[in-house]
Amino acid sequence: MERRGSNNFRAIGICAAIAVGTSLVMIAPGALAGPKNDSFAARADLREALPADAVESNDDATQQSGEWFGAEATGHSIWWEWTSPVSEMITVSSCESDFPTLLAVFEGTELGHLHRIGMPSGLPEEGCDTSEEANFYAEAGKTYAIGIDGDGFYELGTRGGPLVEPPSGEGRVALRIEPTPMG
């Protein structure tokens, strides 16, 4: 009799595991899905707007093989593409994001063959790090890829001071593309 009872418990346990697994499968894809523009291939199209603005979250975004934003990147990158309506100097920034970011502007259409362009201005806006801003000469009708990742750089506490937690690199990302102010 004990054997039959243990088989019943085993059968109940298996049925419960299947039910929980089925529930997780039904819930998990939506709950675990990252942003729509998480991958380079699915970059969001900003069209030919100037200025162009995009605000979204990079929560649950991932890093693809072949991406490189720098040694301090947190691996939560999101992507856009923008076609320039003009030929002039352009500034791309993520200065209004809720956390420090690493921004890069590229030419190319394949992740493994991108050419990084843009130069830090050297004179960031108040509260904006040079890693959050790039300037480059855009050509009318040419499409550029723009990627942003979290900046995970942090300093360890000084002797006797508290340790500083590394930033998560996730949150609200604010991208802005505009003509470079002259003067």
CORPEFEN-V435538 format. One record per pair of residues at least 12 apart in sequence whose C-alpha atoms are under 6 Angstrom apart, sorted by sequence separation. I is the first residue (numbers start at 1). J is the second residue. D is the distance in whole Angstrom. If there is no record, write none. Layout:
I/J/D
I/J/D
This chain:
63/75/5
105/117/6
154/166/6
62/75/6
63/76/6
62/76/5
120/134/5
61/76/5
119/134/5
152/167/5
61/77/6
118/134/5
119/135/5
118/135/5
118/136/4
151/169/6
150/169/4
38/61/5
34/60/5
34/61/5
102/131/5
103/132/5
102/132/6
101/132/6
95/128/5
45/80/6
47/82/5
48/83/5
43/79/5
44/80/4
45/81/5
46/82/5
47/83/6
48/84/6
43/80/4
48/85/5
95/132/6
107/144/5
94/132/5
106/144/6
40/79/6
93/132/6
106/145/5
38/78/5
93/133/4
105/145/6
37/78/5
92/133/6
105/146/5
37/79/5
92/134/5
104/146/6
91/134/6
104/147/5
91/135/4
103/147/6
90/135/6
103/148/5
66/112/6
90/136/5
102/148/6
89/136/6
102/149/5
89/137/4
101/149/6
102/150/6
88/137/5
101/150/4
102/151/5
88/138/6
101/151/5
87/138/5
100/151/5
87/139/4
87/140/5
86/140/4
85/140/5
84/140/5
85/141/6
84/141/5
83/141/6
84/142/6
83/142/5
83/143/4
82/143/5
82/144/5
81/144/6
81/145/4
80/145/6
81/146/6
80/146/5
79/146/6
79/147/4
78/147/6
78/148/6
77/148/5
77/149/4
76/149/5
98/172/5
97/172/6
74/150/5
97/173/5
73/150/6
97/174/5
73/151/5
74/152/5
96/174/5
72/151/6
73/152/6
72/152/5
94/174/5
72/153/5
94/175/5
93/175/6
93/176/5
92/176/6
92/177/4
91/177/6
91/178/5
90/178/6
91/179/6
90/179/5
91/180/5
90/180/5
89/180/5
74/169/6
59/170/5
58/170/6
59/171/6
58/171/6
57/171/5
57/172/4
56/172/6
57/173/6
56/173/5
55/173/6
55/174/4
54/174/6
54/175/5
53/175/6
53/176/5
52/176/6
52/177/5
51/177/5
51/178/5
50/178/6
